[in-house]
Amino acid sequence: MSRPSDDSQAALETLVYALEQQPQLLEGAERIAFLRAQPHEAFSHLRPKLICDQSYKPRADRLQAAGFKMGEVPESSQDVVLLMPDRQKDQTLASLARGLDLLADGGTLVVSLHNDWGAKRFQKALAGVTGAVEMLSKHHCRVFWAQKSAKCDSPELAEWRQHGVLRRVLDGKYWSLPGLFSWDRIDEGSALLVKHLPDGLHGSVADLGAGWGYLSEQLLLKCPEVTSLDCYEADRDALEPLRRNLGNLPVKLRPRVLWHDVAGGIDRQKYDVIVTNPPFHEGRAADPHLGGKFIAAAATGLRSHGHLWLVANRQLPYEHLLDEAFNHVRKVTEEGLYKVLHAHGPKDWVHRKHRR
């Protein structure tokens, strides 16, 4: 087995290893759910029994392309639940609670987590709710598992469930959820971009990577001549907070909220303006090329006269990518850790290339 390329991949390979070394974990199981699932050829034989859930659109697309079934998982119905939590503490506790809730009595929860993401701590927490927990380790990860029993219905488990419930943040002004980017604060980069957006922006607009909606909200409040707004977001968990945060604004239009992988492209030559605070992680794994994919999507999505407004960490080398794709590029400001860039007029070759 080759060395995994990142923490998430390491957890996936360790889960595969554990299921190979402990075949009794799946023995006799007819209903198996995989939460925060990722595709792997080792799971191919489980397809008839397996239902996958993945909130991150690129990974959900890869699962579907690999032929895995996606869908809602009924509570108290599963013989085995496989779980690969993300890194955020509250989100992990909520995922553990959900995994137990989906199990039938006597069912087994199998968790794979990187050691740097708190695997030992969460193994201990699960043991506090379920009693006995077994474990093996590999690739600097732990796989630990426990059975659901009547004793699992505890005040501690009820508290974990609450970590997965939408809540008000920032003095009650916004809805959000643990695990989302900058979930309980205004991201400094987005705030800087809002500060420098002209109030005369107008026409058809898109926000690429809209998160829970701060940038979109401020854009609508600041720019009354915007006639439509499409909010693209890859994290399904962000969609309901996004809808709520934009739903009651004192503006005439109602934005479209799209669960979409921007890196795979957007509608071509549709927008007059695009704003973005592009991520530089896929899930929790660093991807230095992801911002470039957002820039490429914006260049093809803008009309010939269109404008791109972008904020990024100052060390990210986006200027040369913008120069390749746009006729006019300027740095608007550089403050603290961030810079705001403005690009105007996608080059002809960009649209010619995508008309082929």
C-alpha positions as MATLAB code, in Angstrom:
seq = 'MSRPSDDSQAALETLVYALEQQPQLLEGAERIAFLRAQPHEAFSHLRPKLICDQSYKPRADRLQAAGFKMGEVPESSQDVVLLMPDRQKDQTLASLARGLDLLADGGTLVVSLHNDWGAKRFQKALAGVTGAVEMLSKHHCRVFWAQKSAKCDSPELAEWRQHGVLRRVLDGKYWSLPGLFSWDRIDEGSALLVKHLPDGLHGSVADLGAGWGYLSEQLLLKCPEVTSLDCYEADRDALEPLRRNLGNLPVKLRPRVLWHDVAGGIDRQKYDVIVTNPPFHEGRAADPHLGGKFIAAAATGLRSHGHLWLVANRQLPYEHLLDEAFNHVRKVTEEGLYKVLHAHGPKDWVHRKHRR';
ca = [
       0.000    0.000    0.000;
       1.512    3.356   -1.013;
       1.818    6.180    1.473;
      -1.352    8.330    1.507;
      -1.029   11.827    0.066;
      -2.881   13.743    2.808;
      -4.582   13.314    6.197;
      -7.988   12.493    4.729;
      -6.540    9.937    2.325;
      -4.590    8.406    5.207;
      -7.802    7.978    7.183;
      -9.457    6.356    4.168;
      -6.606    3.891    3.643;
      -6.583    3.073    7.354;
     -10.316    2.378    7.271;
      -9.791   -0.013    4.349;
      -6.955   -1.681    6.257;
      -9.093   -2.099    9.389;
     -11.954   -3.699    7.474;
      -9.491   -6.117    5.883;
      -7.878   -6.990    9.231;
     -11.171   -7.175   11.135;
     -13.611   -8.881    8.747;
     -16.060   -9.513   11.594;
     -16.941   -5.809   11.535;
     -18.953   -6.326    8.334;
     -19.852   -9.988    8.800;
     -23.590  -10.503    8.332;
     -24.232   -6.778    7.762;
     -26.978   -6.153    5.188;
     -27.414   -2.414    5.699;
     -24.272   -0.271    5.765;
     -24.069    3.524    5.775;
     -20.903    5.500    5.060;
     -20.943    9.061    6.440;
     -18.615   11.676    4.944;
     -17.828    8.935    2.480;
     -15.050    8.790   -0.071;
     -14.777    6.303   -2.942;
     -12.305    3.433   -2.824;
     -12.099    0.321   -4.961;
     -12.002   -1.775   -1.783;
     -15.655   -0.851   -1.167;
     -16.835   -1.986   -4.600;
     -18.154   -5.328   -3.345;
     -20.273   -3.484   -0.768;
     -22.243   -1.442   -3.318;
     -25.495   -3.461   -3.039;
     -25.559   -2.926    0.743;
     -23.957    0.503    1.017;
     -25.549    3.940    1.086;
     -23.210    6.933    1.135;
     -23.590   10.449    2.477;
     -21.146   13.217    1.563;
     -21.818   16.939    1.927;
     -18.786   18.116   -0.080;
     -19.842   18.265   -3.722;
     -16.581   17.198   -5.438;
     -16.419   14.071   -3.290;
     -20.139   13.411   -3.748;
     -19.635   13.651   -7.521;
     -16.729   11.206   -7.364;
     -18.807    8.738   -5.356;
     -21.638    8.888   -7.874;
     -19.232    8.539  -10.793;
     -17.824    5.411   -9.129;
     -21.310    3.925   -8.904;
     -21.966    4.282   -5.173;
     -25.522    4.894   -4.009;
     -26.182    8.272   -2.392;
     -29.194    9.176   -0.291;
     -30.887    9.744    3.033;
     -30.227    7.150    5.725;
     -33.193    6.282    7.992;
     -32.524    6.435   11.726;
     -32.143    3.225   13.729;
     -31.874    1.188   10.525;
     -28.230    0.313    9.877;
     -26.194   -2.717   10.864;
     -22.914   -0.837   10.397;
     -22.087    2.838   10.045;
     -18.684    3.824    8.692;
     -17.616    7.371    9.537;
     -14.715    9.592    8.475;
     -15.214   12.822   10.443;
     -13.787   16.175    9.420;
     -11.378   18.095   11.595;
     -13.636   20.529   13.456;
     -14.402   19.395   17.025;
     -18.106   20.245   17.240;
     -18.729   18.759   13.797;
     -16.961   15.527   14.772;
     -19.075   15.143   17.916;
     -22.232   15.761   15.880;
     -21.107   13.130   13.358;
     -20.490   10.586   16.127;
     -23.996   11.219   17.467;
     -25.524   10.883   14.018;
     -23.636    7.660   13.387;
     -25.018    6.127   16.586;
     -28.534    7.392   15.824;
     -28.494    5.670   12.429;
     -27.599    2.295   13.917;
     -30.082   -0.393   14.842;
     -29.616   -1.763   18.364;
     -26.490   -3.895   18.411;
     -25.112   -2.231   15.288;
     -21.494   -1.140   15.017;
     -20.070    2.337   14.500;
     -16.629    2.285   12.829;
     -14.709    5.576   12.896;
     -11.481    6.438   11.070;
      -9.668    9.613   12.073;
      -6.191   11.056   11.715;
      -4.230   11.315   14.962;
      -3.558   15.003   14.343;
      -7.332   15.545   14.201;
      -7.849   14.283   17.762;
      -8.423   10.573   17.143;
      -7.383    9.502   20.650;
      -9.589   12.160   22.265;
     -12.655   11.187   20.247;
     -12.050    7.486   20.837;
     -12.129    8.209   24.568;
     -15.285   10.301   24.176;
     -17.030    7.490   22.285;
     -15.990    4.997   24.980;
     -17.622    7.262   27.545;
     -20.952    6.872   25.757;
     -20.823    3.275   24.492;
     -18.552    1.528   26.989;
     -16.083   -0.814   25.335;
     -14.263    0.505   22.255;
     -11.752   -1.415   20.159;
      -9.012    0.168   18.058;
      -6.196   -0.349   15.596;
      -3.796    2.173   14.052;
      -1.881    2.717   10.825;
      -0.729    5.671    8.685;
      -0.748    7.919   11.790;
      -4.519    7.299   12.054;
      -6.840    5.361   14.327;
      -9.840    3.255   13.467;
     -12.017    2.631   16.500;
     -15.377    0.921   16.783;
     -18.148    0.290   19.286;
     -21.609   -1.242   19.425;
     -24.839    0.631   20.019;
     -26.782   -0.381   23.104;
     -29.451    1.052   25.395;
     -26.780    2.768   27.489;
     -25.897    4.971   24.506;
     -28.989    7.111   25.105;
     -27.213    9.499   27.458;
     -27.201   13.242   28.223;
     -23.729   13.401   26.685;
     -25.020   12.023   23.388;
     -27.897   14.521   23.439;
     -25.316   17.284   23.861;
     -23.336   15.988   20.877;
     -26.454   16.148   18.698;
     -26.787   19.845   19.422;
     -23.408   20.498   17.825;
     -24.999   19.615   14.480;
     -27.925   22.009   14.812;
     -28.059   25.382   13.050;
     -27.487   28.258   15.414;
     -27.375   32.028   15.556;
     -23.931   33.617   15.612;
     -22.477   37.123   15.819;
     -25.032   38.446   18.309;
     -27.830   36.580   16.577;
     -27.469   38.327   13.226;
     -26.562   35.264   11.141;
     -27.308   31.564   10.951;
     -24.358   29.191   10.797;
     -23.129   25.713   11.684;
     -19.874   24.397   13.170;
     -17.539   23.069   10.523;
     -18.299   25.718    7.914;
     -15.481   28.048    6.875;
     -15.195   30.871    9.412;
     -18.452   29.582   10.880;
     -18.754   31.913   13.884;
     -16.902   35.044   12.712;
     -16.600   37.366    9.744;
     -13.634   36.244    7.663;
     -11.098   39.076    7.408;
     -10.581   38.523    3.703;
     -14.294   38.739    2.919;
     -14.622   41.859    5.050;
     -11.740   43.488    3.160;
     -13.315   42.633   -0.187;
     -16.656   44.107    0.885;
     -14.865   47.287    1.969;
     -13.474   47.794   -1.546;
     -16.416   46.658   -3.685;
     -17.877   49.573   -5.684;
     -21.501   50.284   -4.846;
     -22.238   50.650   -8.557;
     -21.903   46.966   -9.391;
     -24.929   45.908  -11.409;
     -26.479   43.249  -13.579;
     -26.138   39.498  -13.254;
     -23.768   38.525  -10.417;
     -22.295   35.308   -9.027;
     -20.594   34.596   -5.702;
     -18.227   31.643   -6.090;
     -17.780   29.783   -2.818;
     -20.504   31.683   -0.983;
     -20.209   29.880    2.370;
     -22.904   30.899    4.834;
     -23.522   34.104    2.941;
     -21.708   37.097    4.404;
     -20.203   38.309    1.122;
     -23.465   37.800   -0.796;
     -25.452   39.597    1.885;
     -23.163   42.610    1.904;
     -23.092   42.727   -1.891;
     -26.892   42.865   -2.083;
     -27.108   45.551    0.593;
     -24.349   47.660   -0.962;
     -25.238   47.321   -4.662;
     -28.945   48.012   -5.320;
     -28.563   47.657   -9.104;
     -27.737   43.954   -8.946;
     -30.558   42.229  -10.842;
     -29.717   38.585  -10.104;
     -27.364   36.674   -7.830;
     -26.255   33.057   -8.081;
     -24.518   31.676   -4.993;
     -22.290   28.684   -5.742;
     -21.202   26.582   -2.777;
     -19.621   23.120   -2.602;
     -20.449   22.397    1.059;
     -24.047   21.229    1.321;
     -24.051   22.019    5.048;
     -23.727   25.717    4.163;
     -26.808   25.855    1.948;
     -29.498   26.195    4.611;
     -27.640   28.913    6.569;
     -27.011   30.652    3.236;
     -30.711   30.567    2.332;
     -31.729   31.860    5.755;
     -29.170   34.646    5.826;
     -30.204   35.925    2.403;
     -33.905   35.154    2.597;
     -35.125   38.151    4.571;
     -32.982   40.956    3.175;
     -34.787   44.172    2.167;
     -34.073   43.640   -1.549;
     -36.353   42.750   -4.440;
     -34.440   39.834   -5.915;
     -34.117   36.370   -4.444;
     -30.727   34.733   -4.954;
     -30.299   31.235   -6.376;
     -28.420   28.911   -4.019;
     -26.542   26.189   -5.903;
     -24.778   23.112   -4.486;
     -22.016   23.101   -7.056;
     -18.320   22.369   -7.570;
     -16.979   25.621   -9.018;
     -13.688   23.945   -9.898;
     -15.626   21.959  -12.488;
     -16.859   25.145  -14.195;
     -19.989   27.324  -14.129;
     -22.446   28.677  -16.697;
     -20.534   30.291  -19.570;
     -20.657   34.005  -20.392;
     -23.632   34.556  -18.104;
     -22.424   37.090  -15.550;
     -21.586   40.780  -15.512;
     -19.807   40.527  -12.161;
     -18.285   37.698  -10.156;
     -17.087   38.047   -6.574;
     -15.115   35.388   -4.747;
     -13.033   34.571   -1.733;
     -11.727   31.304   -3.211;
     -10.755   28.433   -0.941;
      -7.312   26.905   -1.049;
      -8.357   23.607    0.521;
     -10.382   20.712   -0.859;
     -12.259   19.661    2.221;
      -9.466   19.876    4.800;
      -6.615   19.024    2.437;
      -4.525   21.888    1.052;
      -4.939   22.346   -2.697;
      -2.835   25.253   -4.006;
      -4.403   24.869   -7.459;
      -7.990   25.340   -6.312;
      -7.878   29.143   -6.487;
      -6.642   28.885  -10.064;
      -9.634   26.713  -10.913;
     -11.939   29.385   -9.464;
     -10.227   32.021  -11.617;
     -10.647   29.844  -14.708;
     -14.334   29.298  -13.910;
     -14.835   33.039  -13.423;
     -13.116   33.908  -16.718;
     -15.388   31.575  -18.667;
     -18.481   32.561  -16.679;
     -18.134   36.307  -17.285;
     -19.396   38.140  -20.337;
     -16.812   39.930  -22.451;
     -17.226   43.157  -20.465;
     -17.396   41.350  -17.098;
     -15.591   42.145  -13.860;
     -14.017   39.793  -11.317;
     -13.461   40.943   -7.741;
     -11.322   38.548   -5.719;
      -9.706   38.466   -2.278;
      -6.872   36.102   -1.398;
      -4.029   35.546    1.027;
      -1.289   37.896   -0.081;
       1.255   35.122   -0.702;
      -0.948   33.270   -3.217;
       0.353   33.952   -6.759;
      -2.931   34.700   -8.512;
      -1.810   37.784  -10.461;
      -0.123   35.827  -13.246;
      -3.208   33.613  -13.647;
      -5.393   36.682  -13.934;
      -3.004   38.261  -16.446;
      -3.311   35.178  -18.637;
      -7.110   35.227  -18.645;
      -8.073   38.933  -18.461;
      -7.263   42.069  -20.428;
      -7.005   44.324  -17.377;
      -5.769   43.340  -13.916;
      -4.935   45.496  -10.914;
      -4.223   45.088   -7.242;
      -6.788   47.215   -5.422;
      -5.241   46.943   -1.973;
      -2.999   44.827    0.210;
      -3.755   44.959    3.913;
      -2.505   42.596    6.613;
      -2.596   39.027    5.318;
      -4.867   39.753    2.345;
      -5.026   41.432   -1.032;
      -7.971   42.444   -3.203;
      -7.604   41.959   -6.955;
      -9.821   43.292   -9.752;
      -9.825   41.806  -13.262;
     -11.852   43.196  -16.171;
     -12.636   41.723  -19.591;
     -11.858   38.046  -20.162;
      -9.513   37.588  -23.116;
     -10.962   36.359  -26.387;
      -9.043   33.079  -26.261;
     -10.824   32.106  -23.022;
     -14.247   32.188  -24.632;
     -13.012   30.747  -27.938;
     -11.506   27.785  -26.109;
     -14.769   26.969  -24.364;
     -16.907   27.362  -27.466;
     -15.214   24.357  -29.049;
];
